[in-house]
Amino acid sequence: MGSTATEFKNPATATLLELVKGRRTYYGLKAESPISDDAIERIVQDSVLHVPSSFNTQTSRVVLLLNEEHQKVWDLAIGAMEGLVAAGVLPQESFEKSTKPKLNSFRAAYGTVLFFVDYETLGPIKEKFAIYADKFDPFALESNAMSQYLVWVALESEGFGANLQHYSPLIDEAIAKTWGLPASWKLDAQLVFGTPTSEPGEKAFEPLESRFKVFGKSA
Ligand SMILES: Cc1cc2nc3c(=O)[nH]c(=O)nc-3n(C[C@H](O)[C@H](O)[C@H](O)COP(=O)(O)O)c2cc1C
């Protein structure tokens, strides 16, 4: 997708776009890492520090879980789902056939990055810029999504595969308790990563013509 013949002034731009094109959802993952834990930590820390936020509010909070700590997330999710089965909300059969194997496939990976938004820190700025008050929460989530995307692309650039999950609010309380996190940290997404054991599925693209327009382009 997109032109391959375009010349860029900075070769890193082409490399960046190649990484963007190469990022996919990988579900088959194992608990091996192609890089050091320090390198993983650096990727996540750089995303926390350098991804922008509206008015530089810096609302994203991130927890990196590796090895056994990562497995705990998915044990908590399995426990939460078992609770739904016991409550009669989730049929036992679909839990055993579909939910549990899926959660165990996440558990089999190397790590999970938990992405949170601290909406409570936005109180003062909402007062200061009352006219934008209802925009700050969505802006905070958008900024968080940028961090998720950067970590996803960077981890895959290093040889990991990753997939993005959303088990909030089901696991929120157990997560906060297990790792002693502040109550104001609201969980948004879980990025599961590990060494790929299978290729991503086929991906269809809606034509650019129906999704993109350009005006005023020089000949
Ligand atoms: C905002 C967002 C939310 C997503 N939520 C989930 C999710 O909860 N579970 C999941 O398995 N994949 C989730 N995905 C992955 C998408 O299904 C996937 O990115 C999409 O089908 C395109 O495939 P690709 O990632 O291989 O390019 C999410 C992706 C985005 C961008």
The ligand as an ORCA input file, in Angstrom:
! r2SCAN-3c Opt
* xyz 0 1
  C      -7.729      0.811     19.118
  C      -7.543     -0.643     18.832
  C      -8.156     -1.581     19.630
  C      -7.927     -2.948     19.425
  N      -8.443     -3.859     20.293
  C      -8.149     -5.158     20.130
  C      -8.594     -6.113     21.082
  O      -9.206     -5.777     22.098
  N      -8.289     -7.426     20.867
  C      -7.565     -7.827     19.770
  O      -7.306     -9.025     19.631
  N      -7.132     -6.928     18.845
  C      -7.394     -5.626     19.013
  N      -6.933     -4.703     18.114
  C      -6.170     -5.172     16.921
  C      -6.931     -4.954     15.612
  O      -7.944     -5.914     15.487
  C      -5.916     -5.022     14.482
  O      -4.949     -4.021     14.686
  C      -6.556     -4.841     13.112
  O      -7.400     -5.917     12.794
  C      -5.530     -4.670     12.009
  O      -4.625     -5.773     12.002
  P      -3.062     -5.546     12.197
  O      -2.824     -5.069     13.602
  O      -2.428     -6.874     11.932
  O      -2.606     -4.493     11.214
  C      -7.118     -3.356     18.324
  C      -6.522     -2.388     17.509
  C      -6.707     -1.063     17.765
  C      -6.003     -0.059     16.902
*
